[in-house]
Amino acid sequence: MALIYAAFGFLWVATSDSLVEGLPNHELVQTAKGWMFVVLSALLVYDLVGRSQTELDRTSERLESTLAHTSVLHRILRHDIRNACTAILGYAELVESRDESDSNTDPVEAIRERANRLVEVSDEVALLRTVELAEGNEVDVDLSSAVADAVEDLELEHSGVRVSVASSVETLTVRAHPALPRSIAELLDNAVVHADCDEPEIHVAVWQLEGSVGVTVSDNGPGIPDAERDALMSGAETPLSHTSGVGLWLVRAIVDASGGSLAISTPKPRGTVVTVSLPRPA
């Protein structure tokens, strides 16, 4: 910024003096030139400071996002991975003394499930980091197609799940982070994983308003606890306010990187409604 201002001052002095030197009313023109320099200098400084402030705000937002993700990763290492490893070690002991154990749990299957969960957590953490590094790289994403693909994959994996889709348009394209379809799949999967009934019901709506478009996912599950919702909405975890997984944090990171917003509500008496809102393309 200082170099730009110095270059402007040098060019002004070098060119303006030679231009006004031969004009009549030399002193009056010099005074006017001085006032014009003050005005133009003020406008230049204002513009440069504004640009610097904008860049500082962007850096602060990236820093806050990084700190939030760091707290999530710390919680994962402290809770999820530690618990999974403890369970694996416990079931391994059951395998060693299988003849003496009267447990109804199949230790081999339990170990397989826990190990698969560790792989899933590792993949989600890796994607969370990838989302952060790729922020600003936007592509065209068809929300309608992303929802249709996510619903199809979910119904293939969980045959007892009923998903209804409502969309006012066949094609709804937005500029968003490349991982936006993954965030929709995470919302659907989250609704199934946390369901407390044999036949969970999920409703998906693809909508568009005057200034925004988005996807709303609602279910008939037990609802997201207030502590988890507060952590997601505030963007930071605390020992008393944190989420129980990586999926919703991944959704928020992708939505933030797409320039959108995430809203979560728990209608009475039960259920969860998650809305992803994105800027409507020009």
N, C-alpha and C positions, 0 to 999 in steps of 0.2 A: 504494500500500500504506500509506503514511504517513497519507493522508487517511482511509482506512477505519479505521485504528487510532485516529486522533484522534476521529472521529465516534463510535466505540464507547465511548471513554473519557468523552466529554462526556455521552452519553446515560446511561451507567451512573451517573455522579456526579449528574446532574440528577434521575434517577428513583429511584435506590436510597435516597438520603438522605431524601427525602420519605416513602418507604414505611416505613422503619424508625424514623423519628423518634418515632412514638407507641407503639411496641412496648415491652413490659416487657424487662428485662435489656438496656437500650439499648447498653451498652458491649460486652457479649458478642456481640450481633447485629452491631455495627459491625466487630468483629474477624473474625467469620465472613464478613461481606460483603467485607472486604479480601482474605481468602484466596480467596474465590470469584472476585474480580476478577483476582487473579494467575493462577488456573487458567484462567479463560476467556480472559484476555489471551494466555497461553502457547499455548492451542489455536488462537486466532485468528492469532497470528503464525506458528505452524507451518503452518497452512493457506495463508496468504498467501505464505510463503516457498516452500512446495511448488509452488504455482501458478506463481510466478515462475521457479522452477527448470525446471519443465516447459516453459514458454514459451522459456526460454533454450536448453534442449536442442533444441527444434524449430528455433529460429533457427540454432543451430550446425549441425544436419543440413542445413538449406537452404543455408547458407554452404559447407559441404563439397561438397554436390552442385554448387553453382554453380562452385566452383573446379575440380572434376573436369571439368565440361563445358567450362570455359574452356581447360583443358589440351588437351582433345580438339579444340576449334576451332583452337587454335594449331597443333597438329600437322597438321590438315587444310590450313590455309593454307600451312604450311611445306612439306608433302610432297605431298599429293594434288593440290591445285589447281596448285601450281607445276609438278609433273611433267606434269600434263595440258596446261597451257599451253605448256610447252617442247616437248612432242610435237606439239601443233597447229602451232606455229611451224615445226618441222622438216618436217612433212608439207606445209605451205604452200610451203616452198622446193622440195619435190619437184614440186608442181603447176606451179610457175613454170618448172622445167626438166625437164618430163616426158619430152621427146624424148631428153634426154641421160641419163636415169636408167634403170638396168636392174633396179631393185628389183621384186620380185614383189608388193609391197604396193600396194594401190590407195590412193593418198593421199587421195582424196575420201572414200572409205569410212572410212579411218582417222580423218580429221578429224571425220566425222560421229559415230563411236563415242566419241571423246574428248569432243566437245561434249555429247553425250547424258549422258556420265558426269558432266560438270560440272553439268548440270541436275539429275541425281539427287542429287549431293552437296549442292547448294544446297537442294533440297527436304528432304533428311534433316536438314540443319543447322537449317532453319526449323522443322521439326517437333520437333527436340530442344529448341529454345527454347520452343516452344508447350507442350510437355509440362511444362517447368519452371514456366511461368507459370500453367498450369491445374491444378497439383498441389492435391489436396484436393477437386476437383470430380469426384465419382464417380457412375457410372451403372450400371444393370443390364446386364451383358454375358453372353450365352449362349456359353459356351466351345465347346460342341458345334457350334453354328452358325458360330462364328468359324473353327473348324478346317475345317469342310466348305467354307466359302467360300474360305479361303486355299488349300486343296488344289485346288479346282476351278480357281482362277485360275492356279496354278502349272502344272497339267497342260495348260491351254490355251496357256500361253506356252512350255513346254518339253515337247514331245510325247514325248521319249525318257525322261522321268523316271517312275519307278515309286514311287507313294506308297501305303502301307497305313495304315489308320486303325483303331484299336481304342478303343472307348468302352463303358463299362459302363452308360451312361445316354443317353437320347435328348436330354435337356435338362439342362444344368447351368449355372445362373445364378449369377453372382458380382457383388459390388459392386466396381467397378474404374475405373481411368482410362478415358475414352472411347477412347483410342488403343490399348487392349489388343489388339484384333484386328490392328492393324498390326504389333505385336510378334510375333505368331504368323506372319504373312506374312513378316516379316524373317527369322525363324529358318529357314523353309522355303527362302526365296530364298538365304540364306547357305549352306545345305547344297548347293544346286545350283551356285552361283557358284564355290565352292572345291572342287568335285568334280574328281578326277583320273582319272575313268574315263568311258567312253562312255555307260554306263547306270547312273547313280547310283541308289541305293536309299535311300528315306527311310521311316522308321516313326514314326507319330504316335500317342500314347496320351493319352486324356483320362481322368483318374482322380480319385477322391475317397477321402479317408481320414477318420478321426474328426474331426480338427481342421483339415484343409486340403483344398484341391482344386487341380488344376493340369493342365498339359500338358507332356508329354515328347516331344522331337524327337530322334531318333537317325538317323545316316547311316553310310555306309560310305566316307566320304572320308578324307583324309590326317590329319585331326585338327587341333585348334587348338594352335598352338605354346604352350609353357609360358609364354613372356613375355607373350603376349596374354592368356592365361587369368589370369595373376597380376595384370595391369593391371586387368582387369574385376572380379576378385574384391576387389582392394584399393580400387577406386574412384578410382585416380589413375594417370596416366601419367608415365613418366620417359623420358629419352632411350634407355635400354636396355630399357625395359619399356613397350610401347605396342601398340595394336591397328593393324590395317592398313586399317580402314574406319570407317564411322560406324554401320553397322547394329546391331552388338552393343551399342554404347554406347546407341543409341536403345532397344533392347530393355530394357537394364538401367534406363534412366531411366523408362520406362513401368511396368515391374514395381515399382520403388521407389515411384513415385507411386501405385500401386495397393495399397500396403501389403504387397507380397509379397516373395519372394526368388528369386534366380537361382542355379542350380548348374550347373557345367560339368565334365564328365569326359571323358577320352579312353581308352576301353578298348583293351586290346591285342588284336590287333596294330595295328589302325587303327580309325578312326571317331571320331565325336563324339556325346556325349549331353548335351543341354541340357534342364534341367527348370525350368519356371516354377511356383512354388508360391504359392498365394494363400490368405488366411484363408477358412475355410468360412463361408458366411453362416448367420445364426441361423435 
